[in-house]
Amino acid sequence: MPRVVVDVMPKPEILDPQGKAVHGALPRLGFSGVLDVRQGKRFELEVAGEVTDEVLAEVEKMAETLLSNPVIENFTVRVES
């Protein structure tokens, strides 16, 4: 069954307190070398049939209206094999 993935991330100019918390915890846990962390969301949609341009356009509409907040978040849509 085909899977379409929508990755949602805060826009670069938006503060990301969850990412900052993870970034601050990494050195305390013994991990080094990470310069920054941004935390986002991933949605996996299993779709019926073939993934056509129309299906991808419909998923983009879903991402714009429900899966993301376009004021503060960017999203990407891709097909995962």
FENDA-V224480 format. One record per residue. N is the residue number from 1. OMEGA is omega in degrees with one decimal (999 if undefined). D_FIRST is the distance of its C-alpha to the first C-alpha in whole Angstrom. Layout:
n	omega	d_first
N	OMEGA	D_FIRST
N	OMEGA	D_FIRST
This chain:
n	omega	d_first
1	-178.3	0
2	179.1	4
3	175.2	7
4	-177.5	10
5	174.3	13
6	175.1	16
7	-178.1	19
8	179.9	22
9	173.7	26
10	175.7	29
11	-176.0	31
12	-177.1	34
13	-179.5	37
14	176.8	36
15	-178.2	37
16	-176.4	34
17	178.1	36
18	176.4	33
19	178.9	33
20	179.1	37
21	178.0	37
22	179.8	34
23	178.8	36
24	-177.9	39
25	-175.6	38
26	179.5	37
27	179.0	41
28	178.6	42
29	175.8	39
30	178.6	40
31	-179.1	38
32	174.8	39
33	178.9	39
34	-176.5	36
35	-179.1	38
36	176.9	35
37	171.9	32
38	-179.2	30
39	-179.8	28
40	-179.1	25
41	176.5	22
42	176.5	18
43	176.3	15
44	-179.2	12
45	173.3	10
46	-175.0	6
47	178.2	7
48	175.9	7
49	-177.5	7
50	176.3	9
51	-179.0	10
52	175.5	14
53	179.4	17
54	177.8	17
55	179.1	14
56	177.3	15
57	178.4	18
58	177.9	17
59	176.5	16
60	176.5	19
61	177.2	21
62	-178.8	19
63	-179.3	20
64	-171.9	24
65	-174.6	24
66	-171.3	23
67	-179.8	21
68	170.9	24
69	-172.7	28
70	177.2	29
71	-174.6	32
72	-176.2	32
73	170.5	28
74	176.8	26
75	172.7	23
76	178.6	20
77	179.3	17
78	177.3	15
79	178.3	11
80	-179.3	10
81	999	9
